[in-house]
Amino acid sequence: MQHDRAIVTSSAGRPNPVGLAHTTAVTEPDVDYHREKYGLVALAHYLTDVEGWPTVRLSVAAESLDALGGMNGLLPPMIDPERDRADSRYRYVFYTDIGGRIDLVAAKPGHALLVEAKGRSAKVQAGIEQLIGRTILSIEPGRSDRSYAILIPDLPSWMRMVQTARHPALSQIRVYTVSPNGVIGRCAWGGEPLPQPR
């Protein structure tokens, strides 16, 4: 399968092969970013390169968010498309996601963005409900130094669930989408206009 593959150049000028919305695309074989971990890697690079978050980690221990030593999580790894094509298990093991941890945390001085994600293999309604439930339960009232988001595949069934959901609590949760080739987008709850990022 051929997809547009984006090559991102870091601020240091080194190539960073991850598909993102703000890049120049060239055609070559790619991986399916609708898979949860691959989507999280694409979002990690997007948050750093486009939104300017200086620190992004995957599989972050919640108790480490306020720790003096900093976040306990993983640096986003590079995805090896050759291994992905050769080994059907690669997408599950190219980094270890420890159960009960926050899928992704982006941090800058005085603020953190906590993100939970689901990939296309999850059932849509159950996936959205799990993301909403987990995110709402993690919100600490009165903390203006935290923002919350979810990441979903940009498939019509997932987008429809978000666009038809209406509840005041949802306004606290940003929705990112990821395309099969790693392009990151946004979607609004209940068809509302998109809120501006912090």
C-alpha positions as CSV (number, residue, x, y, z in Angstrom):
1,M,0.0,0.0,0.0
2,Q,1.3,3.5,-0.9
3,H,0.7,6.5,1.2
4,D,2.1,10.0,1.3
5,R,5.0,9.9,3.7
6,A,6.1,13.0,5.3
7,I,9.7,13.7,6.2
8,V,10.0,16.2,9.1
9,T,13.1,18.1,9.7
10,S,13.9,18.9,13.3
11,S,15.0,22.3,14.4
12,A,18.5,20.9,14.3
13,G,18.1,20.0,10.6
14,R,18.1,16.3,11.1
15,P,15.5,14.2,9.2
16,N,12.7,12.9,11.4
17,P,10.6,10.4,9.3
18,V,7.1,10.8,10.8
19,G,4.0,11.8,8.9
20,L,2.7,15.1,10.1
21,A,0.3,17.8,8.8
22,H,2.8,20.6,8.4
23,T,5.4,18.8,6.3
24,T,6.2,18.2,2.6
25,A,5.0,14.8,1.5
26,V,6.8,12.4,-0.8
27,T,5.3,9.1,-1.9
28,E,6.8,6.0,-0.5
29,P,5.6,3.0,1.6
30,D,4.4,4.0,5.1
31,V,2.9,2.5,8.2
32,D,-0.8,2.8,9.3
33,Y,-1.0,5.6,11.8
34,H,-4.6,4.6,12.6
35,R,-2.9,2.1,15.0
36,E,-2.9,3.6,18.5
37,K,0.9,3.6,19.2
38,Y,1.8,4.9,15.7
39,G,-0.8,7.6,16.1
40,L,0.6,8.6,19.4
41,V,4.1,8.9,17.9
42,A,2.7,11.1,15.1
43,L,0.9,13.3,17.7
44,A,4.1,13.5,19.8
45,H,6.0,15.0,16.9
46,Y,3.1,17.3,15.9
47,L,2.9,18.7,19.5
48,T,6.6,19.4,19.5
49,D,7.1,20.7,16.0
50,V,3.8,22.5,15.3
51,E,2.3,23.4,18.7
52,G,5.7,24.1,20.4
53,W,5.5,21.8,23.4
54,P,9.2,21.4,24.5
55,T,8.7,18.0,26.3
56,V,6.5,15.1,25.1
57,R,6.6,11.6,26.7
58,L,4.6,8.4,26.1
59,S,3.2,6.1,28.8
60,V,3.7,8.5,31.6
61,A,3.2,7.6,35.3
62,A,0.5,10.0,36.6
63,E,2.3,10.3,40.0
64,S,5.4,11.7,38.2
65,L,3.6,14.7,36.8
66,D,4.2,16.8,39.9
67,A,7.4,15.1,41.0
68,L,10.6,17.1,41.4
69,G,12.5,14.7,39.1
70,G,10.1,15.3,36.2
71,M,7.9,13.0,34.2
72,N,8.5,9.3,34.2
73,G,7.7,8.4,30.6
74,L,9.3,7.3,27.3
75,L,10.7,9.5,24.6
76,P,8.7,9.0,21.4
77,P,10.6,6.3,19.4
78,M,11.2,6.3,15.6
79,I,8.9,3.9,13.7
80,D,10.7,1.4,11.4
81,P,8.5,0.9,8.4
82,E,10.6,-2.1,7.2
83,R,10.1,-3.9,10.5
84,D,6.4,-3.0,10.5
85,R,5.9,-4.7,7.1
86,A,8.1,-7.7,8.1
87,D,6.7,-8.3,11.6
88,S,2.9,-8.1,12.4
89,R,3.8,-7.8,16.1
90,Y,6.2,-4.9,15.7
91,R,3.4,-2.2,16.1
92,Y,2.6,-3.7,19.6
93,V,6.2,-4.0,20.9
94,F,8.2,-1.1,19.4
95,Y,7.7,0.6,22.8
96,T,6.2,-0.7,26.0
97,D,3.0,1.0,27.1
98,I,2.5,0.2,30.8
99,G,-1.1,-0.3,31.7
100,G,-2.7,2.5,33.9
101,R,-0.3,5.2,32.6
102,I,-1.3,8.3,30.7
103,D,-0.8,7.6,27.0
104,L,1.0,10.9,26.2
105,V,1.9,14.0,28.2
106,A,3.2,17.2,26.6
107,A,4.7,19.7,29.0
108,K,5.9,23.3,29.1
109,P,6.7,25.5,32.0
110,G,3.6,25.8,34.1
111,H,1.3,23.6,32.0
112,A,0.8,20.0,30.9
113,L,-1.5,18.4,28.3
114,L,-2.6,14.9,29.1
115,V,-3.7,12.7,26.2
116,E,-5.5,9.4,26.0
117,A,-5.7,7.5,22.7
118,K,-7.5,4.7,20.8
119,G,-6.7,3.1,17.5
120,R,-8.9,1.8,14.8
121,S,-9.0,-1.7,16.3
122,A,-11.2,-0.5,19.1
123,K,-15.0,-0.6,18.8
124,V,-16.0,3.0,18.1
125,Q,-18.6,3.6,20.8
126,A,-16.8,1.7,23.5
127,G,-13.5,3.4,22.5
128,I,-15.0,6.9,22.8
129,E,-16.7,6.1,26.1
130,Q,-13.4,4.7,27.5
131,L,-11.5,7.8,26.4
132,I,-14.1,10.2,27.8
133,G,-14.4,8.2,31.1
134,R,-10.7,7.9,31.6
135,T,-10.1,11.6,30.8
136,I,-12.9,13.0,32.9
137,L,-11.8,10.9,35.9
138,S,-8.3,12.3,35.5
139,I,-9.4,15.9,35.6
140,E,-8.5,17.7,38.8
141,P,-10.9,20.5,39.5
142,G,-9.3,23.9,40.0
143,R,-6.1,23.0,38.2
144,S,-5.5,25.6,35.5
145,D,-2.1,24.1,34.8
146,R,-3.6,21.1,33.0
147,S,-5.3,20.5,29.7
148,Y,-6.8,17.3,28.4
149,A,-7.2,15.7,25.0
150,I,-8.0,12.5,23.2
151,L,-6.6,11.1,20.0
152,I,-8.8,9.1,17.6
153,P,-8.5,7.8,14.0
154,D,-10.0,10.2,11.5
155,L,-12.4,7.6,10.3
156,P,-16.0,8.8,9.6
157,S,-17.5,6.5,12.3
158,W,-15.2,8.0,15.0
159,M,-15.6,11.6,13.8
160,R,-19.4,11.2,13.8
161,M,-19.4,10.0,17.4
162,V,-17.5,13.1,18.5
163,Q,-19.5,15.5,16.4
164,T,-22.8,14.3,17.7
165,A,-21.8,14.0,21.4
166,R,-23.1,16.9,23.6
167,H,-22.3,17.3,27.2
168,P,-20.8,20.4,29.1
169,A,-17.9,18.3,30.5
170,L,-16.7,17.6,26.9
171,S,-15.7,21.2,26.4
172,Q,-12.7,20.5,28.7
173,I,-11.4,17.8,26.3
174,R,-9.6,18.6,23.1
175,V,-10.0,16.1,20.2
176,Y,-7.0,15.3,17.9
177,T,-7.4,13.1,14.9
178,V,-4.8,11.1,13.0
179,S,-5.0,10.0,9.4
180,P,-3.6,6.7,8.1
181,N,-0.4,8.5,6.9
182,G,0.1,10.4,10.2
183,V,-1.5,13.8,9.5
184,I,-2.8,15.3,12.7
185,G,-6.1,17.2,12.7
186,R,-8.7,18.5,15.1
187,C,-12.4,17.7,15.6
188,A,-15.0,19.5,17.8
189,W,-17.5,17.9,20.1
190,G,-21.2,18.4,19.1
191,G,-20.3,20.3,16.0
192,E,-19.1,23.3,18.0
193,P,-16.3,25.5,16.6
194,L,-12.8,24.3,17.5
195,P,-11.4,25.8,20.7
196,Q,-8.0,27.5,20.3
197,P,-5.0,25.6,21.7
198,R,-3.5,26.9,24.9
